[in-house]
Amino acid sequence: MRPDDWHLTEDLEFFLTRAGDFLHSRPALHTLPLTVTETLRTRGLDAYGAEAPAFGWLERAGEVRAALFRTPPHRLNLTPLTPEEADALAAHWVGLDRPLPGVSADHDTATAFAEAWQRHTGATPTLHERQRLYRLGTLTPPQPLPDGRGRVAGEQDREQLMLWHREFAAAIGGVTSTDAGSWADARIASGRVTFWETPDGTPVSMAGVSPTVAGQIRVAPVYTPAHLRGRGYAGAATIEVSRAALAAGAAHVLLFADLANPTSNGLYQRLGYRPVTDFAMYDFE
């Protein structure tokens, strides 16, 4: 295939006009581009940072076959590609002389693109993380739940949310382009973080959710401070937001888990989440 089968733009609405139907055709597999573009559409193109995001699609014979986005300083995010398509994209991107810190996609696509990037640039790819995408089957609450209750975070919880946002980002080694205050404010305004709190009202874990897009909601992030883990709090918070998502009419509830963490993967499967596919993130030298 030809590198010029790829089309890039910074115009979000134009991208959605061209690739929106394609993204909605496989909503679970395309959950990240769907939720990220919805956030950019509703909150503005600076939602993830000051630098303009980029979007793209692969089109042949009038049919969109794949899509991409990048919100600097984050990695390039790709929908599934064949090795040939990944190689053509790598060649096209090199020709644009744009920096690229890494790639995130389903495992096979990410690996194919990382290998192609190394061939075209000489940069050494390093596997940063492998994740598994899960979809909720039958919700199965643990028995017994820890003492306490779920509660949607409000304005009075802003400092707590900011602290846990920073701790979560540090724990996963991620790059955040959104300051903790903006992150907390956006989620308080939309009611998209739930605490599990002890009977005395002390928050001990949180679970957030994405906006509803294409009939689905994704649970993220789930965080419990290190000294409070192993007591069932994360499972209780996840149950709360999963129930709320179903009650809100979500046809599907999704979440990602780091495959290097067997505890969280085991927990989510016990709660009723079933594997969809594996993803990988590579950093480039």
C-alpha positions as a LaTeX table, in Angstrom:
\begin{tabular}{lrrr}
\hline
Residue & $x$ (\AA) & $y$ (\AA) & $z$ (\AA) \\
\hline
Met1 & 0.00 & 0.00 & 0.00 \\
Arg2 & 1.03 & 3.64 & $-0.37$ \\
Pro3 & 1.93 & 5.99 & 2.49 \\
Asp4 & $-0.31$ & 8.62 & 0.89 \\
Asp5 & $-3.36$ & 6.46 & 1.65 \\
Trp6 & $-3.04$ & 8.05 & 5.09 \\
His7 & $-4.65$ & 11.44 & 5.69 \\
Leu8 & $-3.80$ & 13.71 & 8.65 \\
Thr9 & $-5.60$ & 16.75 & 9.99 \\
Glu10 & $-5.87$ & 18.95 & 13.07 \\
Asp11 & $-9.57$ & 19.57 & 12.31 \\
Leu12 & $-11.52$ & 17.40 & 14.74 \\
Glu13 & $-14.90$ & 17.87 & 13.11 \\
Phe14 & $-13.51$ & 17.00 & 9.69 \\
Phe15 & $-11.88$ & 13.89 & 11.16 \\
Leu16 & $-15.15$ & 12.78 & 12.76 \\
Thr17 & $-16.98$ & 13.39 & 9.48 \\
Arg18 & $-14.55$ & 11.11 & 7.69 \\
Ala19 & $-13.85$ & 8.47 & 10.37 \\
Gly20 & $-16.75$ & 8.70 & 12.83 \\
Asp21 & $-18.77$ & 5.85 & 11.33 \\
Phe22 & $-15.67$ & 3.66 & 11.28 \\
Leu23 & $-14.98$ & 4.34 & 14.96 \\
His24 & $-18.56$ & 3.51 & 15.89 \\
Ser25 & $-18.43$ & 0.27 & 13.90 \\
Arg26 & $-16.36$ & $-1.44$ & 16.62 \\
Pro27 & $-16.99$ & 0.66 & 19.72 \\
Ala28 & $-15.29$ & $-1.57$ & 22.30 \\
Leu29 & $-12.08$ & $-1.91$ & 20.31 \\
His30 & $-12.17$ & 1.83 & 19.52 \\
Thr31 & $-13.06$ & 2.97 & 23.04 \\
Leu32 & $-10.04$ & 5.27 & 23.42 \\
Pro33 & $-10.43$ & 7.28 & 20.20 \\
Leu34 & $-14.17$ & 7.53 & 20.85 \\
Thr35 & $-13.80$ & 8.88 & 24.38 \\
Val36 & $-10.81$ & 11.11 & 23.65 \\
Thr37 & $-12.47$ & 12.77 & 20.65 \\
Glu38 & $-15.66$ & 13.25 & 22.67 \\
Thr39 & $-13.67$ & 14.97 & 25.42 \\
Leu40 & $-11.95$ & 17.21 & 22.87 \\
Arg41 & $-15.29$ & 17.99 & 21.24 \\
Thr42 & $-17.01$ & 18.95 & 24.50 \\
Arg43 & $-14.15$ & 20.51 & 26.47 \\
Gly44 & $-12.05$ & 22.01 & 23.70 \\
Leu45 & $-8.93$ & 21.03 & 21.79 \\
Asp46 & $-6.73$ & 22.05 & 24.74 \\
Ala47 & $-8.33$ & 19.48 & 27.07 \\
Tyr48 & $-5.14$ & 17.40 & 27.11 \\
Gly49 & $-2.58$ & 20.17 & 26.70 \\
Ala50 & $-1.70$ & 23.35 & 24.87 \\
Glu51 & $-0.25$ & 21.67 & 21.77 \\
Ala52 & $-2.78$ & 20.91 & 19.02 \\
Pro53 & $-3.90$ & 17.29 & 18.74 \\
Ala54 & $-3.59$ & 15.44 & 15.44 \\
Phe55 & $-5.98$ & 12.98 & 13.83 \\
Gly56 & $-5.78$ & 10.70 & 10.84 \\
Trp57 & $-7.40$ & 7.94 & 8.88 \\
Leu58 & $-6.45$ & 5.30 & 6.33 \\
Glu59 & $-8.71$ & 5.34 & 3.28 \\
Arg60 & $-8.71$ & 3.06 & 0.26 \\
Ala61 & $-11.31$ & 2.94 & $-2.52$ \\
Gly62 & $-13.43$ & 5.40 & $-0.55$ \\
Glu63 & $-13.52$ & 3.21 & 2.58 \\
Val64 & $-11.95$ & 4.14 & 5.92 \\
Arg65 & $-9.89$ & 1.19 & 7.14 \\
Ala66 & $-8.18$ & 2.61 & 10.25 \\
Ala67 & $-7.79$ & 5.75 & 12.33 \\
Leu68 & $-5.32$ & 7.45 & 14.65 \\
Phe69 & $-5.02$ & 10.33 & 17.06 \\
Arg70 & $-2.30$ & 11.96 & 19.11 \\
Thr71 & $-2.75$ & 14.42 & 21.98 \\
Pro72 & 0.76 & 15.71 & 22.74 \\
Pro73 & 2.74 & 14.88 & 24.79 \\
His74 & 1.14 & 11.42 & 24.71 \\
Arg75 & 1.90 & 8.52 & 22.41 \\
Leu76 & 0.34 & 7.97 & 19.01 \\
Asn77 & $-2.84$ & 5.91 & 19.36 \\
Leu78 & $-3.84$ & 3.55 & 16.54 \\
Thr79 & $-6.80$ & 1.35 & 15.66 \\
Pro80 & $-5.88$ & $-2.15$ & 14.37 \\
Leu81 & $-3.52$ & $-2.26$ & 11.38 \\
Thr82 & $-1.88$ & $-4.95$ & 9.31 \\
Pro83 & 1.96 & $-4.99$ & 9.34 \\
Glu84 & 1.90 & $-3.48$ & 5.83 \\
Glu85 & $-0.40$ & $-0.66$ & 6.94 \\
Ala86 & 1.74 & $-0.01$ & 10.02 \\
Asp87 & 4.87 & 0.20 & 7.87 \\
Ala88 & 3.22 & 2.65 & 5.46 \\
Leu89 & 2.11 & 4.85 & 8.36 \\
Ala90 & 5.59 & 4.84 & 9.89 \\
Ala91 & 7.06 & 5.89 & 6.54 \\
His92 & 4.44 & 8.61 & 6.16 \\
Trp93 & 5.04 & 9.97 & 9.68 \\
Val94 & 8.81 & 10.05 & 9.19 \\
Gly95 & 8.26 & 12.07 & 6.04 \\
Leu96 & 6.32 & 14.65 & 8.04 \\
Asp97 & 9.31 & 15.16 & 10.36 \\
Arg98 & 7.05 & 15.13 & 13.42 \\
Pro99 & 8.37 & 13.93 & 16.80 \\
Leu100 & 6.87 & 10.73 & 18.16 \\
Pro101 & 7.49 & 9.54 & 21.73 \\
Gly102 & 5.78 & 6.19 & 21.33 \\
Val103 & 2.73 & 4.23 & 20.22 \\
Ser104 & $-0.31$ & 2.68 & 21.87 \\
Ala105 & $-2.62$ & 0.17 & 20.16 \\
Asp106 & $-3.80$ & $-3.40$ & 20.28 \\
His107 & $-0.80$ & $-5.65$ & 20.90 \\
Asp108 & $-0.18$ & $-6.80$ & 17.31 \\
Thr109 & $-0.58$ & $-3.32$ & 15.83 \\
Ala110 & 1.61 & $-1.62$ & 18.43 \\
Thr111 & 4.34 & $-4.21$ & 17.94 \\
Ala112 & 4.19 & $-3.97$ & 14.12 \\
Phe113 & 4.36 & $-0.17$ & 14.23 \\
Ala114 & 7.23 & $-0.17$ & 16.77 \\
Glu115 & 9.22 & $-2.51$ & 14.52 \\
Ala116 & 8.44 & $-0.38$ & 11.47 \\
Trp117 & 9.45 & 2.79 & 13.31 \\
Gln118 & 12.77 & 1.21 & 14.20 \\
Arg119 & 13.36 & 0.23 & 10.58 \\
His120 & 12.62 & 3.72 & 9.29 \\
Thr121 & 14.32 & 5.77 & 12.03 \\
Gly122 & 16.77 & 3.56 & 13.89 \\
Ala123 & 15.05 & 4.43 & 17.19 \\
Thr124 & 14.91 & 1.57 & 19.68 \\
Pro125 & 11.38 & 0.78 & 20.90 \\
Thr126 & 10.90 & $-0.18$ & 24.55 \\
Leu127 & 7.79 & $-1.97$ & 25.77 \\
His128 & 6.29 & 0.32 & 28.42 \\
Glu129 & 3.16 & $-1.60$ & 29.42 \\
Arg130 & 0.75 & $-4.29$ & 28.34 \\
Gln131 & $-2.93$ & $-3.88$ & 29.17 \\
Arg132 & $-5.98$ & $-6.06$ & 28.79 \\
Leu133 & $-9.31$ & $-4.56$ & 27.77 \\
Tyr134 & $-12.27$ & $-6.07$ & 29.61 \\
Arg135 & $-16.02$ & $-5.84$ & 29.00 \\
Leu136 & $-18.57$ & $-6.45$ & 31.74 \\
Gly137 & $-20.61$ & $-9.64$ & 31.45 \\
Thr138 & $-22.74$ & $-10.39$ & 34.50 \\
Leu139 & $-21.89$ & $-8.06$ & 37.38 \\
Thr140 & $-20.94$ & $-10.20$ & 40.38 \\
Pro141 & $-20.46$ & $-8.22$ & 43.61 \\
Pro142 & $-17.99$ & $-9.74$ & 46.09 \\
Gln143 & $-19.46$ & $-11.14$ & 49.26 \\
Pro144 & $-19.21$ & $-9.63$ & 51.71 \\
Leu145 & $-18.53$ & $-6.07$ & 50.63 \\
Pro146 & $-16.31$ & $-4.11$ & 53.03 \\
Asp147 & $-18.11$ & $-1.94$ & 55.55 \\
Gly148 & $-19.02$ & 1.44 & 54.14 \\
Arg149 & $-20.81$ & 2.89 & 51.13 \\
Gly150 & $-20.32$ & 4.46 & 47.75 \\
Arg151 & $-20.65$ & 8.21 & 47.27 \\
Val152 & $-20.25$ & 10.46 & 44.23 \\
Ala153 & $-17.41$ & 12.93 & 44.81 \\
Gly154 & $-18.45$ & 16.57 & 45.17 \\
Glu155 & $-16.94$ & 20.01 & 45.54 \\
Gln156 & $-15.92$ & 19.26 & 49.13 \\
Asp157 & $-13.70$ & 16.44 & 47.82 \\
Arg158 & $-11.62$ & 18.55 & 45.42 \\
Glu159 & $-8.39$ & 18.39 & 47.44 \\
Gln160 & $-8.75$ & 14.64 & 47.91 \\
Leu161 & $-9.30$ & 14.09 & 44.19 \\
Met162 & $-6.30$ & 16.25 & 43.31 \\
Leu163 & $-4.08$ & 14.29 & 45.70 \\
Trp164 & $-5.22$ & 10.91 & 44.40 \\
His165 & $-4.90$ & 12.05 & 40.78 \\
Arg166 & $-1.24$ & 12.88 & 41.40 \\
Glu167 & $-0.64$ & 9.64 & 43.29 \\
Phe168 & $-2.32$ & 7.56 & 40.59 \\
Ala169 & $-0.28$ & 9.21 & 37.82 \\
Ala170 & 2.93 & 8.60 & 39.77 \\
Ala171 & 1.97 & 4.98 & 40.48 \\
Ile172 & 1.45 & 4.12 & 36.79 \\
Gly173 & 4.42 & 6.15 & 35.58 \\
Gly174 & 2.20 & 8.02 & 33.16 \\
Val175 & 2.59 & 11.40 & 31.52 \\
Thr176 & $-0.22$ & 13.76 & 32.47 \\
Ser177 & $-0.87$ & 16.92 & 30.49 \\
Thr178 & $-3.86$ & 17.91 & 32.62 \\
Asp179 & $-3.19$ & 19.54 & 35.98 \\
Ala180 & $-4.79$ & 17.91 & 39.00 \\
Gly181 & $-7.14$ & 20.83 & 39.64 \\
Ser182 & $-8.59$ & 20.80 & 36.13 \\
Trp183 & $-8.92$ & 17.01 & 36.27 \\
Ala184 & $-10.80$ & 17.18 & 39.57 \\
Asp185 & $-13.04$ & 20.07 & 38.49 \\
Ala186 & $-14.11$ & 18.32 & 35.28 \\
Arg187 & $-15.04$ & 15.13 & 37.08 \\
Ile188 & $-16.83$ & 16.87 & 39.93 \\
Ala189 & $-18.88$ & 18.86 & 37.42 \\
Ser190 & $-19.96$ & 15.70 & 35.59 \\
Gly191 & $-20.27$ & 13.44 & 38.64 \\
Arg192 & $-17.81$ & 10.94 & 37.16 \\
Val193 & $-15.86$ & 9.85 & 40.26 \\
Thr194 & $-17.26$ & 7.69 & 43.04 \\
Phe195 & $-15.60$ & 7.12 & 46.41 \\
Trp196 & $-15.91$ & 4.07 & 48.57 \\
Glu197 & $-15.91$ & 5.46 & 52.10 \\
Thr198 & $-15.78$ & 3.81 & 55.51 \\
Pro199 & $-18.74$ & 4.10 & 57.93 \\
Asp200 & $-17.17$ & 7.21 & 59.47 \\
Gly201 & $-17.15$ & 8.93 & 56.05 \\
Thr202 & $-13.44$ & 8.55 & 55.22 \\
Pro203 & $-12.78$ & 7.99 & 51.48 \\
Val204 & $-10.58$ & 4.92 & 50.98 \\
Ser205 & $-10.80$ & 4.26 & 47.23 \\
Met206 & $-12.08$ & 5.89 & 44.05 \\
Ala207 & $-13.36$ & 4.76 & 40.68 \\
Gly208 & $-14.02$ & 7.09 & 37.77 \\
Val209 & $-15.87$ & 6.65 & 34.50 \\
Ser210 & $-15.68$ & 8.08 & 31.00 \\
Pro211 & $-18.59$ & 9.91 & 29.37 \\
Thr212 & $-21.12$ & 7.68 & 27.59 \\
Val213 & $-20.03$ & 7.31 & 23.96 \\
Ala214 & $-21.44$ & 4.85 & 21.42 \\
Gly215 & $-23.57$ & 3.29 & 24.14 \\
Gln216 & $-20.64$ & 2.40 & 26.37 \\
Ile217 & $-18.89$ & 3.68 & 29.49 \\
Arg218 & $-15.30$ & 2.90 & 30.49 \\
Val219 & $-14.26$ & 2.63 & 34.12 \\
Ala220 & $-11.08$ & 4.69 & 34.78 \\
Pro221 & $-9.22$ & 5.37 & 36.92 \\
Val222 & $-9.51$ & 2.95 & 39.84 \\
Tyr223 & $-7.20$ & 3.91 & 42.70 \\
Thr224 & $-6.65$ & 2.92 & 46.31 \\
Pro225 & $-3.73$ & 4.35 & 48.33 \\
Ala226 & $-1.06$ & 1.72 & 48.94 \\
His227 & $-1.60$ & 1.49 & 52.70 \\
Leu228 & $-5.33$ & 0.75 & 52.21 \\
Arg229 & $-5.06$ & $-2.00$ & 49.61 \\
Gly230 & $-6.06$ & $-5.62$ & 50.14 \\
Arg231 & $-9.27$ & $-4.78$ & 52.00 \\
Gly232 & $-11.76$ & $-4.95$ & 49.12 \\
Tyr233 & $-12.14$ & $-1.20$ & 48.67 \\
Ala234 & $-11.21$ & $-1.09$ & 44.98 \\
Gly235 & $-13.68$ & $-3.88$ & 44.19 \\
Ala236 & $-16.43$ & $-2.09$ & 46.09 \\
Ala237 & $-15.78$ & 1.20 & 44.25 \\
Thr238 & $-15.71$ & $-0.60$ & 40.90 \\
Ile239 & $-19.01$ & $-2.33$ & 41.68 \\
Glu240 & $-20.58$ & 1.03 & 42.52 \\
Val241 & $-19.61$ & 2.72 & 39.25 \\
Ser242 & $-20.41$ & $-0.39$ & 37.20 \\
Arg243 & $-23.92$ & $-0.51$ & 38.65 \\
Ala244 & $-24.37$ & 3.20 & 38.02 \\
Ala245 & $-23.21$ & 2.81 & 34.41 \\
Leu246 & $-25.72$ & 0.04 & 33.79 \\
Ala247 & $-28.46$ & 2.07 & 35.49 \\
Ala248 & $-27.60$ & 5.02 & 33.23 \\
Gly249 & $-28.35$ & 2.82 & 30.22 \\
Ala250 & $-24.86$ & 1.81 & 29.08 \\
Ala251 & $-25.04$ & $-1.17$ & 26.75 \\
His252 & $-21.43$ & $-2.04$ & 27.58 \\
Val253 & $-19.10$ & $-1.24$ & 30.48 \\
Leu254 & $-15.37$ & $-1.50$ & 29.77 \\
Leu255 & $-12.11$ & $-1.15$ & 31.64 \\
Phe256 & $-8.37$ & $-1.61$ & 31.10 \\
Ala257 & $-6.05$ & $-3.44$ & 33.50 \\
Asp258 & $-2.26$ & $-3.58$ & 33.55 \\
Leu259 & $-1.25$ & $-7.15$ & 32.74 \\
Ala260 & 1.71 & $-6.82$ & 35.09 \\
Asn261 & $-0.76$ & $-6.59$ & 37.98 \\
Pro262 & $-2.34$ & $-10.03$ & 38.51 \\
Thr263 & $-4.27$ & $-8.76$ & 41.53 \\
Ser264 & $-6.33$ & $-6.23$ & 39.57 \\
Asn265 & $-6.85$ & $-8.61$ & 36.64 \\
Gly266 & $-8.09$ & $-11.32$ & 38.99 \\
Leu267 & $-10.36$ & $-8.84$ & 40.79 \\
Tyr268 & $-12.04$ & $-7.56$ & 37.64 \\
Gln269 & $-12.69$ & $-11.07$ & 36.37 \\
Arg270 & $-14.26$ & $-12.04$ & 39.70 \\
Leu271 & $-16.53$ & $-9.00$ & 39.38 \\
Gly272 & $-17.77$ & $-10.24$ & 36.00 \\
Tyr273 & $-15.46$ & $-8.52$ & 33.50 \\
Arg274 & $-14.38$ & $-10.64$ & 30.53 \\
Pro275 & $-11.30$ & $-10.15$ & 28.27 \\
Val276 & $-11.76$ & $-8.44$ & 24.90 \\
Thr277 & $-8.18$ & $-8.03$ & 23.63 \\
Asp278 & $-4.70$ & $-7.02$ & 24.74 \\
Phe279 & $-3.05$ & $-3.66$ & 24.14 \\
Ala280 & 0.59 & $-2.57$ & 24.27 \\
Met281 & 2.40 & 0.73 & 24.72 \\
Tyr282 & 5.91 & 1.31 & 23.38 \\
Asp283 & 8.26 & 4.21 & 24.03 \\
Phe284 & 10.73 & 5.26 & 21.34 \\
Glu285 & 14.33 & 6.19 & 22.01 \\
\hline
\end{tabular}
